[in-house]
């Protein structure tokens, strides 16, 4: 073939590919992507190109400990983004459902991007993941959070780390006094999340993503973080849709706490900081307290804090409190703002697992039901009409409904009342290999591998065809919602009149219908509203 014919054939092939919206690139990982801080190179595996460990802010160490995230530095040479960066500093939680893949460190403000190695001429939908872990544990490195499945279906997937524990949520009178003008204070983990989403807006087009089509997804503490993003005016325009998985929705997920003022039984964030400083030998009247805190070894700041220890010892001074009202990032409770229409008006997918988390501590039925006061009768009728329920089961069921399951419906109702589409779901499927262990339903966080289609990484050889089918159903619904806001099938947006949901059911099917827990949730909602009025 002579050169002119070859050129004509080549151009015709490129034109045909362009019509289809794709241009094939070599299956190699040295294709540099130019972003604001320089070039990055990734790696390719099975047609998926990944870029891991990209700094989106400077390392928050030394004088930057307990500062808002600062812009990442320019790198003069291509940055090899081929391995996860450190997850944020923490005391690992031994029974975590998503064990970390890296060693935690304070230098952790990095993100990861997955995209198809076959690049498109059109911009692709973007999905941004915020991990959970009670704001004290977790990271972006667990295998079940891998974004390859989304990239394989044509999306660009982003995950990132944010500061945790006392690194992420901390106040102290000297820190307040030293705050630079214009910087927010205290909720540094939330500030990291905002910085990561702004990075996406500025840079994701270089990876083939569409900054005008971004879906943010969070589970547990990540879901609570999505509530913050939805209710914070500074997050407007950073995302197009939102998904909240087991993120609560009534009040603050971690309780209400103020910066300077104590509430009944709830010390202020500053008082907690003073308590922590005292626990490491730094007195409240030390004029150099902040300097002394900033030079503490990272392990001394963690001081054993994790999901198991975060509530502290009974009777001991509180030394950690999580997110708090700072007047800038966090002001009112998210659902109060939803009810007023003061939120970022995007469409929503929201739900919980069928045996979700809740802390039922009652030892007797009398103790449990008496706590509802004048609403005791409807609660007792809804949960224990025949009087035969075991107190441990009733305490667990009332707690998980109040903490996660009813609040998801509450948020869907509020969004619907404000003219936004909200798709309510419940995840009830239990892997075949766990059926004899999880007899009460799907526990907290067990839905993530299904929605991410990473069940093979979670269950390995124990994975069954039924498990894989259940995963495909959940994954496809989430992917469809992220693409264009329509989760597909016969799943209508929530309305109070129909009061239904999509159940990813225990038998592996997925179908929309009436909520079998309606009576329970109605009674729980009435109790929650009564408590708010008190």
C-alpha positions in Angstrom: 0.0 0.0 0.0 1.5 3.4 -1.0 1.7 6.2 1.6 -1.2 8.2 0.2 -3.6 5.2 0.4 -2.3 4.3 3.8 -2.9 7.9 5.0 -6.4 7.9 3.6 -7.3 4.6 5.3 -5.8 5.8 8.6 -7.8 9.1 8.4 -10.9 7.2 7.6 -10.4 4.9 10.6 -9.9 7.9 12.9 -13.0 9.5 11.5 -15.1 6.4 12.0 -13.8 6.1 15.6 -14.7 9.8 16.2 -18.3 9.2 15.0 -18.6 6.4 17.6 -17.1 8.7 20.2 -13.9 6.7 20.9 -10.3 6.9 19.9 -8.2 3.9 20.8 -4.8 4.7 22.4 -2.0 2.2 23.1 -2.5 0.0 26.1 0.4 1.5 28.0 0.7 3.5 31.2 3.2 6.1 30.1 0.6 8.5 28.5 1.2 11.7 30.4 -1.8 13.7 31.5 -1.2 17.4 32.0 -3.0 18.9 35.1 -2.5 22.1 37.0 0.5 20.9 39.0 2.4 19.2 36.1 2.1 15.9 34.2 1.1 12.6 35.7 1.5 9.1 34.4 -0.5 6.1 35.4 -0.7 2.4 34.7 -3.0 0.3 32.6 -4.5 -3.1 33.5 -7.2 -4.9 31.5 -8.1 -1.8 29.5 -8.4 0.4 32.5 -6.0 3.3 33.1 -5.5 4.3 36.8 -3.7 7.2 38.4 -3.1 6.7 42.1 -1.7 8.9 44.8 -2.0 12.3 43.1 -1.6 15.1 45.6 -4.5 17.5 45.6 -3.1 19.6 48.5 0.1 20.0 50.3 1.0 17.5 53.1 -0.8 18.8 56.2 2.2 18.5 58.5 4.2 20.8 60.7 2.8 24.3 60.6 0.0 23.0 58.3 -1.3 20.6 60.9 -4.8 22.0 61.7 -4.8 24.4 58.8 -7.1 24.4 55.8 -5.7 22.4 52.9 -3.1 24.4 50.9 -2.7 24.2 47.1 -0.4 21.3 46.0 3.1 22.2 44.8 4.1 22.2 41.2 6.2 19.2 40.2 8.8 19.8 37.5 8.9 16.2 36.2 6.1 13.8 35.3 4.6 12.4 38.5 4.4 8.6 38.6 0.9 8.0 39.9 1.1 4.2 39.9 0.5 3.3 43.6 -1.9 4.4 46.3 -0.6 7.2 48.6 -0.8 6.9 52.3 -4.3 6.7 53.8 -4.8 9.3 56.5 -3.3 8.8 60.0 -5.4 6.6 62.2 -5.4 3.6 64.5 -6.6 0.8 62.2 -9.9 -0.8 63.2 -9.3 -4.5 63.4 -12.8 -5.6 62.3 -13.1 -3.1 59.4 -15.2 -4.3 56.5 -12.7 -2.6 54.1 -9.2 -3.1 55.4 -6.6 -0.5 54.3 -4.1 -1.2 51.5 -1.5 1.3 52.7 0.3 2.4 55.8 -1.5 5.4 57.4 0.5 8.6 57.6 -0.2 12.3 58.2 0.9 13.1 54.6 -2.2 11.7 53.0 -4.1 14.3 50.9 -4.1 12.4 47.7 -6.7 11.1 45.2 -7.0 8.4 42.6 -8.6 8.4 39.1 -9.7 5.5 37.0 -10.7 5.9 33.3 -11.1 3.7 30.3 -7.8 3.2 28.4 -9.8 3.7 25.2 -10.4 7.4 25.3 -13.5 9.2 24.2 -14.0 12.3 22.1 -16.9 13.2 24.4 -16.6 14.0 28.1 -17.5 11.1 30.4 -19.6 11.1 33.5 -17.6 11.4 36.7 -18.2 9.6 40.0 -16.5 10.8 43.2 -16.3 8.5 46.2 -16.1 9.6 49.9 -15.3 6.7 52.2 -16.8 6.1 55.6 -15.3 5.0 58.9 -16.9 7.2 61.6 -14.5 10.1 60.7 -11.8 8.2 62.5 -11.0 5.3 60.2 -10.9 4.4 56.5 -9.2 5.5 53.3 -9.3 5.2 49.6 -7.0 2.2 49.2 -9.3 -0.8 50.2 -9.7 -3.2 47.3 -13.5 -3.0 47.5 -13.3 0.7 46.6 -11.5 0.1 43.3 -13.0 2.1 40.5 -12.2 -0.2 37.6 -15.8 -1.5 37.2 -17.1 2.1 36.6 -14.3 2.9 34.2 -15.0 -0.3 32.3 -18.5 1.0 31.7 -17.3 4.4 30.4 -17.2 6.5 33.6 -14.3 8.4 35.2 -14.1 7.4 38.9 -12.3 9.4 41.6 -11.6 8.5 45.2 -9.6 10.5 47.8 -8.4 10.7 51.4 -9.4 13.3 53.9 -8.0 13.9 57.4 -9.5 11.8 60.2 -9.8 11.8 63.9 -8.1 14.7 65.8 -6.2 15.6 62.6 -9.5 16.2 60.8 -11.8 17.6 63.5 -10.0 19.6 66.2 -10.4 22.9 68.0 -8.4 24.7 70.8 -8.6 28.3 72.0 -5.1 29.0 70.7 -5.9 27.5 67.4 -8.9 29.8 67.2 -6.8 32.8 68.1 -4.2 31.9 65.4 -6.6 31.4 62.6 -5.5 33.1 59.4 -8.1 35.6 58.1 -10.5 34.0 55.6 -9.8 30.4 56.6 -12.4 28.1 58.1 -11.6 26.5 61.4 -11.8 23.1 62.9 -13.6 20.8 60.4 -10.4 20.1 58.4 -11.6 16.8 57.1 -14.6 18.6 55.5 -12.3 21.2 54.1 -10.3 18.5 52.5 -13.4 17.1 50.9 -14.3 20.5 49.4 -10.7 20.9 48.2 -10.8 17.5 46.4 -14.1 18.3 44.7 -12.7 21.6 43.6 -9.7 19.8 42.2 -12.1 17.6 40.2 -13.7 20.7 38.7 -10.4 22.1 37.7 -8.6 19.0 36.4 -11.0 16.2 35.6 -11.4 17.3 32.0 -7.8 16.3 31.4 -8.7 12.7 32.3 -11.7 12.8 29.9 -14.3 13.5 32.6 -17.2 16.0 32.4 -17.0 18.5 35.3 -20.7 19.4 34.6 -21.7 15.8 35.2 -20.3 14.8 38.6 -22.0 12.4 41.1 -20.7 12.4 44.6 -21.2 9.2 46.6 -20.6 8.6 50.3 -21.3 5.8 52.8 -21.7 6.1 56.6 -19.4 9.0 57.6 -19.0 9.6 53.8 -22.8 9.8 53.6 -22.8 12.2 56.4 -20.2 14.2 54.5 -22.5 14.3 51.5 -25.2 15.8 53.7 -22.6 18.5 54.5 -21.9 19.1 50.8 -25.6 19.3 50.1 -26.3 21.8 52.8 -23.1 24.0 52.4 -23.4 26.9 50.0 -19.7 26.7 49.2 -20.2 23.3 47.6 -22.7 24.7 45.0 -21.7 23.7 41.5 -19.2 21.1 42.6 -21.5 18.2 41.8 -24.6 17.4 39.8 -26.1 14.5 41.7 -25.6 12.9 45.1 -25.8 9.4 46.6 -26.1 8.8 50.3 -25.5 5.3 51.6 -26.3 4.7 55.3 -25.5 8.4 56.1 -28.3 9.2 58.5 -30.3 12.3 57.8 -32.0 13.5 61.0 -29.8 16.0 62.7 -26.1 15.6 62.6 -24.8 12.0 62.1 -22.3 12.4 65.0 -24.4 14.6 67.2 -24.6 18.4 67.6 -21.5 20.1 69.1 -20.5 23.8 69.1 -17.1 25.4 68.7 -17.0 27.4 72.0 -20.1 26.8 73.9 -20.9 23.7 76.0 -24.3 22.1 75.5 -26.0 19.9 78.2 -23.8 16.9 78.5 -21.9 17.9 75.4 -18.6 19.8 75.8 -17.6 22.3 73.2 -15.0 21.4 70.5 -12.5 23.8 72.1 -13.0 22.2 75.5 -12.4 18.8 74.0 -9.1 20.2 72.5 -8.1 21.4 75.9 -8.9 18.0 77.4 -6.8 16.3 74.8 -3.9 18.6 75.3 -4.0 18.0 79.0 -4.0 14.2 78.4 -0.5 14.7 76.7 0.8 17.0 79.3 0.0 20.4 77.7 -1.8 22.7 80.0 -4.6 25.1 79.0 -2.6 28.2 80.2 0.6 27.2 78.4 1.2 30.1 75.9 3.0 27.7 73.6 0.3 25.0 73.7 -0.4 25.2 70.0 3.3 24.9 69.1 3.5 21.9 71.5 0.5 20.2 69.9 1.8 20.7 66.4 5.1 19.0 67.2 3.5 15.9 68.8 4.3 12.7 66.9 1.4 11.7 64.8 0.9 8.5 66.8 0.5 10.6 70.0 -2.2 12.6 68.3 -4.1 9.4 67.3 -3.6 8.0 70.9 -5.4 4.8 70.0 -8.5 6.5 68.6 -10.6 4.3 66.3 -14.1 3.1 65.8 -13.9 1.0 68.9 -12.5 3.7 71.2 -14.0 6.9 69.9 -16.6 7.2 72.6 -13.9 7.3 75.3 -14.0 5.8 78.8 -17.1 6.3 80.8 -16.6 9.3 83.2 -13.3 10.4 81.6 -12.9 13.8 80.0 -13.9 13.7 76.3 -10.9 14.0 74.0 -12.5 13.6 70.6 -15.8 14.8 69.2 -15.9 14.6 65.4 -17.4 17.3 63.2 -19.0 20.3 64.9 -20.8 23.6 64.2 -18.2 26.1 63.2 -20.4 28.7 61.6 -18.8 28.5 58.2 -18.8 24.9 56.9 -21.3 23.6 59.4 -24.1 25.8 60.7 -27.6 24.2 60.9 -28.5 20.5 60.7 -28.8 19.4 57.1 -32.4 18.3 57.3 -33.4 21.6 58.8 -31.9 23.3 55.7 -33.5 20.8 53.4 -36.9 21.6 54.9 -36.3 25.4 54.3 -35.2 24.8 50.7 -31.7 26.1 51.6 -29.5 23.4 50.0 -27.8 22.5 46.7 -30.7 21.5 44.6 -29.5 18.3 42.9 -31.2 14.9 42.5 -30.5 12.2 45.1 -30.3 8.5 45.6 -30.5 7.6 49.3 -30.9 4.4 51.3 -29.6 2.0 53.9 -29.0 -1.6 54.6 -31.7 -3.9 56.1 -29.7 -4.6 59.3 -27.9 -1.3 59.5 -26.0 0.2 62.3 -27.6 1.5 65.5 -26.7 1.5 69.2 -29.5 0.0 71.2 -28.4 0.0 74.9 -31.7 -0.8 76.7 -31.5 -3.8 79.0 -35.2 -4.3 79.5 -38.3 -3.7 77.5 -39.6 -1.3 80.1 -36.4 0.8 79.8 -36.7 0.7 76.0 -40.3 1.6 75.5 -40.5 4.1 78.4 -37.8 6.2 76.7 -40.5 7.1 74.1 -42.7 8.8 76.6 -46.2 9.6 75.4 -45.4 7.8 72.1 -44.7 4.6 73.9 -47.9 2.9 72.7 -47.4 3.3 68.9 -43.7 2.3 69.1 -44.6 -0.8 71.1 -47.4 -1.7 68.8 -45.2 -1.3 65.7 -42.2 -3.3 67.1 -43.6 -5.7 69.6 -47.4 -6.0 69.1 -47.5 -9.6 70.4 -45.1 -8.9 73.3 -42.8 -11.8 72.3 -39.9 -9.8 71.0 -36.5 -10.3 72.7 -35.2 -7.0 74.2 -31.9 -7.3 72.4 -33.6 -7.6 69.1 -36.0 -4.8 69.8 -33.2 -2.5 71.0 -31.3 -3.2 67.8 -34.2 -2.8 65.5 -35.5 0.5 67.0 -31.9 1.9 67.0 -31.1 1.0 63.4 -34.4 2.4 62.2 -33.9 5.6 64.1 -30.2 6.0 63.1 -30.2 5.1 59.4 -33.3 3.6 57.9 -36.0 6.1 58.8 -33.7 9.1 58.3 -33.1 7.9 54.7 -36.8 8.1 54.0 -37.0 11.4 55.9 -34.4 12.9 53.5 -36.2 11.5 50.4 -39.4 13.1 51.6 -37.8 16.5 52.2 -36.1 16.4 48.7 -39.4 15.5 47.1 -41.2 18.2 49.0 -38.7 20.7 47.5 -39.3 19.5 43.9 -36.2 17.3 43.6 -36.1 13.7 42.6 -35.0 11.3 45.3 -34.7 7.6 44.7 -35.1 5.6 47.9 -33.6 2.2 48.3 -32.9 -0.5 50.9 -30.2 -3.1 50.5 -31.3 -6.4 51.9 -29.1 -9.0 50.1 -26.7 -11.1 52.1 -23.9 -13.1 50.4 -24.6 -16.8 50.2 -21.4 -17.5 52.2 -22.6 -15.2 55.1 -26.3 -16.3 55.2 -25.8 -18.3 58.4 -23.9 -15.5 60.1 -25.9 -12.4 59.1 -29.4 -13.9 59.7 -31.0 -10.5 60.5 -30.2 -9.0 57.1 -27.5 -7.0 55.4 -25.2 -5.3 58.0 -23.8 -1.8 57.7 -21.4 -1.2 54.8 -22.0 -4.7 53.3 -23.7 -3.1 50.3 -20.6 -1.3 49.0 -19.0 -4.2 47.2 -22.3 -4.8 45.4 -22.8 -1.2 44.3 -19.1 -1.0 43.2 -19.2 -4.5 41.6 -16.1 -5.5 43.7 -17.7 -8.6 45.2 -15.0 -10.8 43.8 -12.4 -8.8 45.9 -14.6 -9.1 49.0 -15.7 -12.7 48.8 -13.1 -14.4 46.6 -13.6 -18.1 46.1 -16.8 -18.0 48.2 -18.5 -15.8 45.6 -21.6 -17.4 44.0 -23.4 -16.7 40.8 -26.3 -15.4 42.8 -24.0 -13.0 44.6 -22.6 -11.8 41.3 -26.1 -11.3 39.9 -27.1 -9.2 42.9 -24.0 -7.1 42.4 -24.8 -6.4 38.8 -28.3 -5.2 39.7 -27.0 -2.7 42.3 -24.0 -1.6 40.2 -26.1 -1.0 37.1 -28.7 1.1 39.1 -25.9 3.3 40.6 -24.1 3.6 37.3 -27.3 4.6 35.5 -28.1 7.3 38.1 -24.6 8.7 37.8 -24.8 8.8 34.0 -28.0 10.8 33.7 -30.0 10.8 36.9 -32.3 7.9 36.0 -31.5 4.7 37.9 -33.4 2.6 35.3 -36.0 -0.1 35.4 -39.3 0.5 37.2 -37.8 2.6 40.0 -39.9 5.8 40.3 -38.7 8.8 42.3 -40.0 8.9 45.9 -43.3 10.5 46.8 -44.9 10.6 50.2 -48.2 9.5 48.5 -46.7 6.2 47.2 -44.2 5.8 50.0 -42.3 3.0 48.2 -38.7 2.0 47.7 -36.5 -0.2 45.6 -35.4 -3.2 47.6 -32.3 -5.1 46.6 -33.9 -8.1 48.1 -32.6 -11.1 50.1 -33.4 -13.4 47.2 -31.2 -11.5 44.8 -33.9 -9.7 42.9 -34.4 -5.9 42.8 -38.0 -4.6 42.7 -39.8 -1.4 43.6 -42.8 -1.7 45.9 -44.4 -0.8 49.3 -42.1 -0.6 52.3 -42.8 -3.6 54.6 -41.4 -1.5 57.5 -43.8 1.4 56.9 -45.6 1.1 60.3 -42.3 0.9 62.1 -40.9 3.9 60.3 -44.0 6.0 60.7 -43.9 5.4 64.5 -40.1 6.2 64.5 -40.6 9.4 62.5 -43.3 10.6 64.9 -41.0 9.9 67.9 -38.2 11.8 66.2 -40.4 14.8 65.4 -41.7 14.9 69.0 -38.1 14.8 70.3 -37.2 17.7 68.1 -40.0 19.8 69.5 -38.9 19.2 73.1 
